[in-house]
Amino acid sequence: MTSQSQGIQQLLQAEKRAKDKLEEAKKRKGKRLKQAKEEATAEIDHYRLQREKEFRNKETNVMGSQGNLSAKIEEQTTEAIRNLTSSYHRNMESMMKKLLSTTCDISPEIHPNFRPAV
């Protein structure tokens, strides 16, 4: 009987050790899954930051080009306005004289198509 009791005790102890090992393995597995999740999150964040940085660089290059283009257009517009203003000031006096002479200096003449009533 004692040998049976010892055998049962050994089986119970072996079962307890197996149970403890199983729980320890589950804990390690849970720990490893948690660690893997954290590593994946860190890697995703790093990748996202890298892609955002590349995007900002490309955006800056494109927008910078548009900014330069905008500045060139603004400069050309300013130059055109300056040229038109100077042309206006140069020709204003002579045009005013022409307009006034055309409207004020009237010489009445009979139109060539006029036929007197017979």
C-alpha positions, 0 to 999 in steps of 0.5 A: 500500500505504501508503494501505491501511495508513493506512486500516487504521490509521485504522479501527483508531484509530476502532475504538479510540476507539469502544471507549473511548467505549463503555466510558466510556458504560458506566462513566457508566451504572453510576455513574448507576445506582448514584447513582439507587439511593442516591437511591431508598434515601435517599428510601425511608428518609426516607418510612419515617421520616416514616410512622413519626413519623406512626404514633407521633403517632397511637399517642400520641393513641390511647394517651393517650386510653386513659391518660386513660380508665384514670385516670378509671376508677381515680379513679371506683373509688377514689371508690366504695371510699371511699364504701362504706367510709364507709357501712360505718363509719356503719352498722356499729354500728346493723346489729350491734345489729339482728343481735344483737337479732334473734338474742338477743331471742327471744320464744317463740310458737306458730306460727299454723298449729299445731294441737294433736293431738286 
